[in-house]
Amino acid sequence: MNNLQKFWELVLDVWDKGVFGVDLGRIATALFILLGFLILRRLVTRFLLKRIVSWAGRSTNKFDDMIVEALEKPLGWVPVILGLFIAIEYVHLVEPMAAIAENGLRSFVAIIFFWAFFNIAGHLSFLLSRLERIFTKPMVEWLLKIIKGAIVFLGAAAVLDIWGIRIGPLLAGLGLFGVAVALGAQDLIKNLIAGMLILAERRFEPGDWIRVDGVVEGTVETIGFRSTLIRRFDLAPVHIPNGQLSDGAVINFSRMTNRRIYWMIGVEYRTTVAQLREIRDEIEKYVTSNGDFMPPEEATSFVCIDSFSESSIDIMLYCFTRTTKWGEWLKIKEALAYKIKEIVEDAGASFAFPSQTLYIENVPREEPESFAPPQSRPSA
């Protein structure tokens, strides 16, 4: 009987002293309080916030939709913070646990605030759309990334300050570390500056069709801090360092005003002067009268006898089409090829191909060959 009484006294002592000087009854009650606010959070997010989002969606103003969408998830954690605060106040923690709990709660509040600011910054593209008239769209995206990075840095600094960690000496140490890293990351810094120059000069933008000589040809997808993603026409992604795009030659086909056709048409040397004039005039007439080609007064256009090559007389055709679309340009080239072949055949001429002609000055006369009698064999 005495043993049972001692055991019961032990249980009561543990119940009264509990954990960190707090009896287990208060801890259990605090946990039930927190559980109740977690249930309240679910109700708030399911009904109240959804109703607010629905109300904001009915308005014609997009600004309130953006604010509600940005604050929806952070506001969903407000009941949890309130539950933690009430639970901590009910428990009556003693030092040093009281200070740790208070700092943890302050950190939670700071994270919620900067989380909301970060989400709002993610929707700033709607507010900064007018800046695209001055800056390019990738430059605005870079600006948003810098703003988000600054918010994350300030949020981390606020949390560190709550826990008594001074940010000044930490930044000084990071500054020395940054100098050491910068010495070993010169290529990274070079590509970052090159990317900024590409955006400032507006060499190309996402969606442009470009060709980097000897490297890649395709469509620009994203211009990053270090490299640019170019999608080839076979859909294979290629990452090109910004420094290479900044220093090398880049052809932007998307900004062409028209596309060029530059051909050398070779005809045989037996072609007469009259035939050459006819072929040349008919080709020029077709190019200048066809609406698919730019007229000479708007773009450079030549059709002329250019040179005497090894196997042909060359007629140069240099003109530009109105369209810049590759598919339409190929169809125009095909129609032009059919027409040139028709013109050459109608003129009674032929296209030349690589050949060699052998000229013999002295042709041997048809005379009988001299007969040489065989030599007699020596006797055995």
Secondary structure as UniProt FT lines:
FT   HELIX           2..17
FT   TURN            20..21
FT   HELIX           24..43
FT   HELIX           44..48
FT   HELIX           49..58
FT   HELIX           62..76
FT   HELIX           78..91
FT   TURN            95..96
FT   HELIX           97..122
FT   HELIX           124..127
FT   HELIX           129..133
FT   HELIX           137..162
FT   TURN            163..164
FT   HELIX           167..184
FT   HELIX           186..201
FT   TURN            206..207
FT   STRAND          209..212
FT   TURN            213..215
FT   STRAND          216..223
FT   STRAND          227..232
FT   TURN            233..234
FT   STRAND          237..241
FT   HELIX           242..247
FT   STRAND          250..252
FT   HELIX           253..255
FT   STRAND          259..267
FT   TURN            269..270
FT   HELIX           273..289
FT   TURN            291..292
FT   TURN            296..298
FT   STRAND          302..308
FT   STRAND          313..321
FT   HELIX           326..346
FT   TURN            347..348
//
